[in-house]
């Protein structure tokens, strides 16, 4: 006798059953809702087909409690193959449906056997009869020629670009499908999903306008700042795909960019603003600005690896809010503002697993703001620029590139992404930038550590930035007086604490010695840091000393010197450490050295342009190496899984080490021992993590002072190997004593 009810899910608490037909219909409806217009019927079809394998009798026995392993994802992919053959539409569906649980597979090759995890291998597997779907599910007609037209559009007979663009559409469709599947499953098994986070963009814009109206233009610099900002706002009615906001440090870039994004979002009815920041370490500052500015008018989603809503004790994060925010991090389904990192953003485009890719389709109909865009990963510049070009050209989004040291992005986008992307410069008159030059740059040549420290301690406050954490630690240990140290050897909670301490002591110094004269030696402040302080950390010191590096890094370091322009004379000293030159020189440093030789003012627009032109010319092979089409010859064999595994925006030689610094982290590490970890626990421990090299971890393992408890999350078990002011130690404190 034929089974009358084919079950897709069973609610373990209530015993209620959702049929395959119900789940397929709901998923298909969600898919159609999520997709851009031209893909709606294709996505509806995928939603209908994704679970047809659940019509297999063995799957029904499994859902009734029998302990049997059943693959069902390949069945819908087989239907797509039979119905649409192996053309672009059929392959698009096969990749998405076959991978909707395990992740988009590598395409593989036609002779792959059934035991292989590739798409071709899976298409050679045999399944039980699942033909009952034909009686229950109705499939719409798809205009295949329109979909194929979308895929080949703007490719200009470039096979490599065609493969890359097809891969983007596979990930996009996979995002729609897996989010639809997840939402309907969660709704049935758990209950109604939390509401989306919301913002009143018009109310937010009014608050930004009120803030700008509070600024009184008394000085020449303040008047110039207002002129630059007016240039930006004047173009808020100009349509483009990518906007370039090249504004010097101190010109109010953050407020200016969010106002422009709000104006465009209101004008073009965008659903959300996604604010993308290069480093975890500077999100705190941006979040503080936005939360204080917008108040209750915007529920801002903060999504970064070092932040967990579960651990936040702030009363503004009420339990309902935590639930809403936690849900929103899974798919970015918000009608508000998202603040996230470069790593989080691009891994949500180039991953192959549903956990990350669910967010991709919600990058549509958005304003994307890339803060400090010059820090976009250079080795992965081509896939990053292509992703932005696709999202802005085809998904009704717009992007704003924001930095004080702007590369020639029109040239780079047209060279490495889409040649017809519409790009608009928001700043016309860069001659005004000289007004913001609050310090001069001087090459000091080779210096030993004592000479640099002596120069620094001559000033009321100074910042020394070096290229390695080892150098920063050695300088700190040799420095006397009031000193502070910052590097990624420290966990983020300690870095945040130190930055707040620095801000406090600098405010007190300014209060007690407003003219900077006659400052006692014991009140003089020396900050020693790696490059993490250069982007987005608002500090204002009398002098900066920067070890030779890339020109962009040196100019960003200069943004911490005389930041408010209160002093007539301020200087950034560029130095090379004696006996270390050969170990620290790299391509960027060598190019910068040439710039220093040719330009008396290395901060001028011409020197910045020349620096980037030379840098990207030298790195061209590396830039072009990391596109997915490098490793395949056609769309049937795209290595989605392999590419996702190798897509590393962070140095793979680095690993995270958890340091239980307080009661909360000690409790979570205790839970780790007994629960075996998980994504939630890993995320909660991120802000208690420091970064070390794999060889350094191996050394700590040999000393028996770390343990991962079988979870892969390494934790420091001997706290004598950590100092709250300098970070992880590789010999215990008592050894030094």
C-alpha positions in Angstrom: 0.0 0.0 0.0 1.4 3.4 -1.0 2.3 5.9 1.8 -0.2 8.8 1.9 1.8 11.2 3.9 5.4 12.0 3.1 7.1 13.7 6.0 9.8 16.3 5.8 10.1 17.2 9.5 8.8 16.1 12.8 8.5 18.4 15.8 10.1 16.4 18.6 8.3 18.4 21.3 4.7 18.3 19.9 4.9 15.3 17.5 3.5 17.5 14.8 4.5 16.6 11.2 5.3 18.8 8.3 4.9 17.1 4.9 7.4 17.3 2.1 4.8 19.1 0.0 4.2 21.8 2.7 7.9 22.3 3.3 8.7 22.4 -0.4 6.0 24.9 -1.1 7.0 27.2 1.8 10.7 27.0 0.8 9.8 27.8 -2.8 7.8 30.8 -1.8 10.6 32.1 0.4 13.1 31.5 -2.5 10.9 33.5 -4.9 10.6 36.3 -2.4 14.3 36.5 -1.8 15.5 36.4 -5.4 16.0 39.3 -7.8 13.2 39.4 -10.4 15.0 37.5 -13.3 15.7 34.6 -11.0 12.4 34.3 -9.1 11.0 31.3 -11.1 14.4 29.5 -11.1 14.6 29.9 -7.3 11.0 28.8 -6.9 11.9 25.7 -8.8 14.9 25.0 -6.6 12.8 25.4 -3.5 10.3 22.9 -4.9 13.0 20.4 -5.9 15.5 20.6 -3.0 13.9 17.9 -0.8 12.4 15.6 -3.3 14.8 12.9 -2.0 12.6 12.8 1.1 10.1 10.9 -1.0 12.4 7.9 -0.7 10.9 5.2 1.5 14.1 4.8 3.5 14.0 8.5 4.4 10.4 8.1 5.7 11.5 5.2 7.9 14.4 7.4 9.2 12.1 10.2 10.1 9.9 7.6 11.9 12.8 6.7 14.1 14.7 4.0 12.3 18.5 4.4 12.5 19.4 4.5 8.9 21.6 6.9 6.9 19.9 8.4 3.8 21.2 10.9 1.3 18.4 13.0 -0.1 20.1 16.2 -1.6 21.3 14.5 -4.7 17.8 13.5 -5.9 16.7 17.1 -6.6 19.9 17.7 -8.4 19.2 14.7 -10.6 15.8 16.0 -11.5 17.4 19.4 -12.5 20.0 17.5 -14.6 17.2 15.5 -16.4 15.0 18.5 -16.9 17.5 21.2 -17.9 20.4 19.0 -19.0 23.9 20.2 -18.3 23.4 23.8 -19.6 24.1 26.8 -17.3 20.6 26.6 -15.7 20.8 22.9 -15.0 24.3 23.2 -13.5 23.3 26.2 -11.4 20.5 24.1 -9.9 22.6 21.0 -9.5 25.3 22.8 -7.5 22.8 24.4 -5.2 20.5 21.5 -4.6 23.2 18.9 -4.2 25.0 21.0 -1.7 22.1 22.5 0.3 23.2 20.6 3.4 26.8 19.8 3.1 27.9 22.8 1.1 28.4 23.6 -2.6 30.6 20.8 -3.9 33.6 20.9 -6.3 32.3 20.3 -9.8 34.7 17.4 -10.5 34.9 15.5 -13.8 32.6 13.2 -15.8 34.6 10.1 -14.9 34.3 10.8 -11.1 32.9 7.7 -9.3 29.9 7.6 -7.1 32.0 7.5 -3.9 33.6 10.9 -4.7 32.1 14.0 -3.1 32.2 16.1 -6.2 29.0 17.1 -8.1 29.8 14.7 -10.9 30.5 11.9 -8.5 27.2 12.5 -6.7 25.3 12.6 -10.0 26.5 9.0 -10.5 25.0 7.7 -7.3 21.9 5.5 -7.2 18.8 6.4 -5.2 15.6 4.7 -4.3 12.5 5.7 -6.2 11.4 9.2 -5.3 9.1 9.7 -8.3 6.1 10.5 -6.0 7.2 14.1 -6.1 5.6 14.4 -9.6 2.2 13.8 -8.1 2.6 16.5 -5.4 4.8 19.2 -6.7 4.1 21.6 -9.6 7.1 23.1 -11.3 6.9 26.4 -13.2 8.3 27.1 -16.7 11.7 28.8 -16.6 12.9 31.1 -19.3 16.3 29.6 -19.6 17.5 32.1 -22.2 17.0 35.0 -19.8 19.1 33.2 -17.1 21.8 32.4 -19.5 21.7 36.1 -20.7 22.2 37.2 -17.1 25.2 34.9 -16.7 27.0 36.0 -19.8 26.2 39.7 -19.6 29.3 42.0 -19.3 31.7 39.0 -19.8 33.0 40.3 -23.1 33.8 36.8 -24.4 36.2 36.4 -21.5 36.0 32.7 -20.3 37.7 33.4 -17.0 35.3 36.1 -16.2 32.3 34.0 -17.3 33.4 31.2 -14.9 33.9 33.6 -12.1 30.5 35.3 -12.6 28.7 31.9 -12.9 30.3 30.9 -9.6 28.9 34.1 -8.1 25.4 33.3 -9.2 25.6 29.8 -7.9 26.6 31.2 -4.4 23.8 33.8 -4.6 21.2 31.2 -5.5 22.5 28.8 -2.9 22.2 31.7 -0.4 18.5 32.2 -1.3 17.8 28.4 -1.1 19.5 27.7 2.2 18.1 30.7 3.9 14.6 29.8 2.7 15.1 26.2 3.8 16.5 27.2 7.2 13.8 29.8 7.9 10.9 27.4 7.1 12.5 24.5 9.1 13.1 26.8 12.1 9.6 28.2 11.9 8.1 24.7 12.0 10.4 23.1 14.5 11.0 26.0 16.9 8.2 28.5 16.2 8.0 32.0 14.7 11.3 33.6 13.9 12.3 36.8 15.7 11.3 40.0 13.9 13.9 41.8 11.8 16.0 44.6 13.4 14.8 47.9 12.2 15.9 51.5 11.8 14.1 54.7 10.9 16.6 56.1 8.3 14.8 59.5 8.1 15.0 60.0 11.8 18.7 58.8 11.8 19.4 61.3 9.0 17.9 64.1 11.0 20.1 63.3 13.9 23.2 63.4 11.7 22.1 66.7 10.3 21.6 68.1 13.8 25.1 66.9 14.7 26.5 68.7 11.7 24.5 71.9 12.5 26.2 71.9 15.9 29.6 72.3 14.3 30.7 76.0 14.2 33.2 76.9 11.5 35.5 79.2 13.3 38.9 78.2 11.9 40.2 77.8 8.3 40.4 74.0 8.8 36.8 73.8 10.0 35.6 75.8 7.0 37.6 73.6 4.6 36.1 70.5 6.3 32.6 71.9 5.7 33.5 72.5 2.0 34.7 69.0 1.5 31.6 67.5 3.2 29.4 69.7 1.1 31.0 68.3 -2.0 30.0 64.8 -0.9 26.4 65.7 0.1 25.9 67.6 -3.1 26.3 64.4 -5.1 23.8 62.3 -3.0 21.4 62.7 -6.0 23.9 61.3 -8.5 23.3 57.6 -9.4 26.3 55.3 -9.4 27.3 51.8 -8.5 30.4 52.7 -6.6 31.2 56.0 -4.9 34.7 57.1 -3.9 35.0 59.2 -0.8 38.7 60.3 -0.7 38.9 62.5 2.4 41.9 63.3 4.6 42.3 62.3 8.2 40.4 64.8 10.4 37.8 65.7 7.8 35.0 63.8 9.5 34.9 60.8 7.3 32.7 58.6 9.5 29.9 61.0 10.0 30.1 62.1 6.4 29.9 58.6 5.1 27.0 57.6 7.2 25.1 60.7 6.2 25.7 60.0 2.5 24.7 56.4 2.9 21.5 57.4 4.7 20.6 60.0 2.0 21.1 57.4 -0.7 19.3 54.7 1.2 16.3 57.0 1.6 16.4 58.2 -2.0 16.7 54.7 -3.5 14.6 52.8 -0.8 17.4 50.6 0.3 16.7 48.0 3.1 19.9 48.2 5.0 23.3 49.9 5.4 26.3 47.5 5.8 29.3 49.3 7.3 32.4 47.2 6.6 35.5 47.8 8.8 39.0 46.3 8.2 39.7 45.1 11.8 37.9 43.7 14.8 39.9 46.1 17.0 38.2 49.3 15.7 34.6 48.3 15.6 34.1 49.4 19.2 34.8 53.0 18.3 32.4 53.0 15.2 29.7 51.3 17.2 30.0 53.8 20.0 29.6 56.7 17.5 26.6 55.2 15.8 24.8 54.1 19.0 25.3 57.4 20.7 24.2 59.3 17.6 21.1 57.2 16.6 19.9 56.0 20.0 16.5 54.3 19.7 16.1 55.2 16.1 18.3 52.3 14.9 18.8 48.8 16.1 22.3 48.3 14.9 23.5 44.7 14.3 27.1 44.1 15.3 28.6 41.1 13.6 32.3 40.2 14.2 34.1 37.2 15.5 35.2 38.9 18.7 31.8 39.9 19.8 29.0 37.8 21.3 25.6 39.2 22.4 25.4 36.4 25.0 28.3 37.9 27.0 27.2 41.5 26.9 26.0 42.7 30.3 25.0 46.2 29.1 21.3 46.8 29.9 20.6 48.0 26.4 20.9 44.4 25.3 17.7 43.1 26.7 16.9 39.4 26.4 14.5 39.9 23.4 17.0 42.2 21.7 19.7 39.5 22.2 17.5 36.9 20.6 16.7 39.2 17.7 20.3 40.2 17.1 21.6 36.6 17.4 19.1 35.5 14.8 20.0 38.4 12.6 23.7 37.4 12.5 22.8 34.2 10.8 21.4 35.8 7.6 21.6 39.6 7.9 17.8 39.9 7.4 17.6 43.4 8.9 16.0 46.7 7.9 18.7 48.6 9.6 22.4 49.1 9.9 25.0 46.3 10.1 28.5 46.9 11.3 30.9 44.1 10.4 34.4 43.3 9.3 36.1 42.8 5.9 36.7 39.1 6.8 33.1 38.5 7.8 31.8 40.3 4.7 33.9 38.5 2.0 33.8 35.1 3.6 30.0 35.4 3.4 30.5 35.7 -0.4 33.3 33.2 -1.1 32.4 30.4 1.4 30.6 27.2 0.2 28.7 26.4 3.4 25.2 27.5 4.3 26.3 28.9 7.7 28.2 31.7 6.0 26.5 32.0 2.6 23.0 32.5 4.0 23.9 36.2 4.3 24.8 36.8 0.6 21.3 37.4 -0.8 20.7 40.0 1.9 23.6 42.1 0.6 21.1 43.0 -2.2 19.2 46.3 -2.0 21.8 47.7 0.4 24.2 50.5 0.9 27.7 49.1 1.4 30.3 51.4 3.1 33.9 50.2 3.1 35.8 52.1 5.7 39.6 52.4 5.3 39.2 50.7 1.9 42.9 50.9 1.1 43.3 48.0 3.6 41.3 45.7 1.4 43.3 42.4 1.2 45.7 43.0 -1.7 46.4 39.3 -2.5 42.6 38.9 -2.8 41.9 42.2 -4.4 40.5 40.8 -7.6 37.8 38.5 -6.0 36.9 41.3 -3.5 36.5 43.9 -6.3 34.5 41.5 -8.4 32.2 40.7 -5.6 31.5 44.4 -5.0 31.0 44.9 -8.7 28.5 42.1 -9.1 26.5 43.1 -6.0 26.3 46.7 -7.1 25.5 46.1 -10.7 23.1 43.2 -10.4 21.6 43.2 -6.9 20.5 46.8 -6.7 23.1 47.8 -4.1 25.5 50.7 -4.0 29.0 50.9 -2.5 31.0 53.7 -0.9 34.8 53.4 -0.7 36.1 55.5 2.1 39.8 56.3 3.0 42.4 59.1 3.4 44.8 57.3 1.1 42.8 56.3 -2.0 44.3 54.0 -4.6 43.1 54.4 -8.2 40.1 52.3 -7.8 38.4 53.2 -11.1 41.5 51.7 -12.8 41.6 48.7 -10.5 37.9 47.9 -10.9 38.0 48.2 -14.6 41.1 46.1 -14.8 40.2 43.4 -12.3 36.4 43.4 -12.1 33.8 44.9 -14.5 34.9 47.4 -17.2 31.5 49.1 -17.2 31.0 49.6 -13.5 29.7 53.2 -12.9 32.0 55.0 -10.5 31.7 58.5 -9.1 34.2 60.5 -7.2 32.5 62.4 -4.4 35.4 64.8 -3.9 36.3 67.1 -6.8 38.9 69.5 -5.3 41.7 67.6 -3.6 43.8 70.8 -3.4 41.9 71.5 -0.2 43.6 68.5 1.4 46.7 70.5 2.3 44.6 72.3 4.9 44.5 69.1 6.9 48.2 68.6 6.8 48.9 68.9 10.6 52.3 67.3 10.6 55.4 66.9 8.4 57.2 63.7 7.6 61.0 63.3 8.0 63.2 60.4 7.2 65.5 59.7 10.2 67.6 57.0 8.6 68.8 54.1 10.7 68.3 54.4 14.5 69.0 52.0 17.3 66.3 51.3 19.9 67.8 53.7 22.5 67.8 56.6 20.0 64.2 56.1 19.1 63.1 55.9 22.7 65.2 59.0 23.5 63.5 60.9 20.7 60.1 59.8 21.9 60.6 60.7 25.6 61.6 64.2 24.5 57.9 65.0 23.8 54.9 65.3 26.2 53.3 62.3 24.3 54.5 60.1 21.5 53.6 57.0 19.6 56.2 54.5 18.2 54.8 52.1 15.6 56.9 49.1 14.6 56.5 46.3 12.1 56.7 43.3 14.4 55.2 42.3 17.7 58.6 41.1 18.9 60.1 44.6 18.3 57.2 46.3 20.0 57.7 44.1 23.1 61.5 44.7 23.2 61.1 48.5 22.9 58.4 48.5 25.6 60.6 46.5 28.0 63.5 49.0 27.4 61.3 52.1 27.8 61.1 53.9 31.1 58.3 56.1 32.6 54.6 56.1 31.7 54.4 53.6 28.9 51.8 51.6 27.1 52.0 48.6 24.7 49.6 47.4 22.1 49.8 44.3 19.9 47.8 41.2 18.9 49.9 39.2 21.4 47.3 40.7 23.8 43.7 39.6 23.9 41.2 42.1 22.6 39.7 42.9 26.0 43.1 44.0 27.2 43.8 46.0 24.0 40.4 47.8 24.5 41.3 48.5 28.2 44.7 49.8 27.3 43.3 52.1 24.6 40.8 53.6 27.1 43.6 54.1 29.6 45.7 55.9 26.9 42.8 58.2 26.0 42.2 59.0 29.7 45.9 59.9 30.4 46.1 61.9 27.2 43.0 63.9 28.2 44.5 64.6 31.6 47.9 65.6 30.0 46.0 68.1 27.8 44.1 69.4 30.7 47.1 70.0 33.0 49.5 71.1 30.3 47.5 72.7 27.5 50.6 74.3 25.9 52.7 71.2 26.2 55.4 73.0 28.0 57.3 72.0 31.2 55.8 68.5 31.3 57.5 66.5 34.1 59.3 63.4 32.9 57.0 61.2 34.9 54.0 62.6 33.1 55.3 62.1 29.6 53.6 59.3 27.7 55.1 56.8 25.3 52.9 54.4 23.4 54.5 51.5 21.6 52.4 49.6 19.1 52.2 47.5 16.0 50.2 48.7 13.0 46.9 47.8 14.6 46.7 51.4 16.0 46.9 53.0 12.6 43.3 52.6 11.4 40.3 53.9 13.2 41.9 54.4 16.7 41.4 58.1 17.5 44.4 59.2 19.5 46.2 62.6 19.4 49.9 62.7 20.4 52.6 65.3 20.0 54.9 63.1 17.9 54.8 59.8 15.9 57.7 57.6 15.0 57.0 55.0 12.3 59.3 52.2 11.3 59.7 52.2 7.5 56.7 50.4 5.9 54.2 51.0 3.2 53.4 54.7 2.5 49.7 54.1 3.3 50.7 52.8 6.8 53.0 55.8 7.4 50.3 58.3 6.4 47.8 56.5 8.6 50.2 56.7 11.4 50.5 60.4 10.8 46.8 60.7 11.4 47.5 60.1 15.1 50.0 63.1 15.2 48.6 66.5 16.1 45.2 65.1 15.1 43.2 68.1 16.2 45.7 70.6 14.7 46.3 72.4 18.0 50.1 72.6 17.5 51.9 74.7 14.9 54.8 72.2 14.6 54.4 68.4 14.6 56.5 65.7 13.0 56.3 62.1 12.0 59.8 60.5 12.0 60.3 57.6 9.7 63.1 55.3 10.8 64.8 52.0 10.2 66.1 50.0 13.1 69.8 49.2 13.0 70.8 45.6 12.5 67.2 44.7 11.4 66.9 46.3 8.0 67.4 43.1 6.1 64.8 41.3 8.2 62.0 43.9 7.9 62.4 45.2 4.3 59.5 44.2 2.0 58.1 45.4 -1.3 56.0 48.1 0.3 59.0 49.4 2.3 61.2 49.5 -0.8 58.6 51.4 -2.8 58.2 53.9 0.0 61.9 54.4 0.3 61.9 55.5 -3.4 59.0 57.8 -2.7 60.8 59.4 0.2 63.8 60.0 -2.1 61.7 61.7 -4.8 59.2 63.7 -2.8 59.8 66.4 -0.2 56.1 66.0 0.9 55.3 62.3 0.8 51.7 63.0 1.8 50.9 64.8 -1.5 48.4 63.2 -3.9 51.0 62.6 -6.5 53.2 60.5 -4.2 50.2 58.4 -3.0 49.2 57.8 -6.6 52.7 56.8 -7.6 53.0 54.5 -4.6 49.9 52.6 -5.4 50.6 52.4 -9.1 54.0 50.8 -8.4 52.6 48.5 -5.7 49.8 47.1 -7.8 52.1 46.7 -10.8 54.6 44.7 -8.7 51.8 42.6 -7.1 49.8 41.9 -10.3 50.6 38.2 -10.5 49.6 37.7 -6.9 46.4 39.7 -7.4 45.4 37.6 -10.4 46.3 34.3 -8.8 43.4 34.1 -6.4 40.3 33.9 -8.6 38.3 30.7 -8.7 38.7 30.3 -12.5 42.5 29.8 -12.1 41.8 26.2 -11.3 39.1 25.1 -13.8 38.4 25.3 -17.5 34.6 25.5 -17.6 31.5 25.9 -15.4 31.0 22.2 -14.8 34.2 21.7 -12.8 34.4 24.8 -10.6 36.2 23.9 -7.3 33.8 25.6 -4.9 34.8 23.6 -1.8 38.5 23.7 -2.5 38.4 27.5 -3.2 36.4 28.2 0.0 38.9 26.2 2.1 41.8 28.2 0.6 40.1 31.6 0.7 42.2 33.0 3.6 42.1 36.7 4.2 44.0 36.1 7.5 47.4 34.5 7.5 47.0 30.8 7.8 50.2 30.5 9.8 48.4 32.3 12.6 46.2 30.6 15.2 44.1 31.8 18.0 44.9 31.1 21.7 42.2 31.7 24.3 43.4 33.3 27.6 40.7 33.0 30.3 41.1 36.5 31.8 38.0 36.8 34.0 35.2 34.9 35.5 33.1 34.8 32.3 35.9 33.4 30.2 36.9 30.9 32.8 33.3 29.7 33.0 33.1 29.3 29.2 36.5 27.5 29.1 35.2 25.2 31.8 32.1 24.5 29.7 34.4 23.8 26.7 36.0 20.9 28.6 32.8 19.1 29.0 30.6 20.1 26.1 33.2 19.7 23.3 32.9 23.3 22.0 30.7 24.5 19.2 30.3 27.7 17.2 28.6 29.5 20.0 31.3 28.8 22.6 34.0 29.6 20.0 32.4 33.0 19.3 32.1 33.8 23.0 35.8 33.1 23.5 37.0 35.3 20.6 37.5 38.5 22.6 39.6 36.5 25.0 41.9 35.3 22.2 45.3 36.5 21.0 47.0 35.6 17.7 50.2 33.6 17.6 52.1 31.7 15.0 51.7 28.0 14.7 55.3 27.5 15.7 54.7 29.5 18.8 51.7 27.4 19.7 53.9 24.3 19.2 56.4 25.7 21.7 53.6 26.3 24.3 52.3 22.7 23.7 55.8 21.4 24.4 55.8 23.3 27.7 52.4 21.8 28.6 50.8 25.2 29.3 48.0 25.0 26.7 45.2 22.5 26.0 42.4 22.2 23.4 40.4 19.5 25.4 39.9 17.7 22.1 37.9 20.6 20.6 40.5 22.4 18.4 40.1 25.6 20.5 43.4 26.1 22.2 43.4 27.6 25.7 46.2 28.8 27.9 46.1 26.7 31.1 49.0 28.3 32.9 48.2 32.1 33.4 51.9 32.7 34.3 52.4 32.7 30.6 50.3 35.8 30.1 50.9 39.5 31.1 48.0 41.8 30.9 50.2 44.7 29.6 52.2 42.9 26.9 50.2 39.7 26.2 51.2 36.1 25.7 54.6 35.0 27.1 56.6 32.1 25.9 58.4 31.7 29.2 56.6 31.9 32.5 56.7 35.1 34.6 58.3 33.3 37.5 61.2 32.4 35.1 61.9 36.1 34.6 61.7 36.7 38.4 
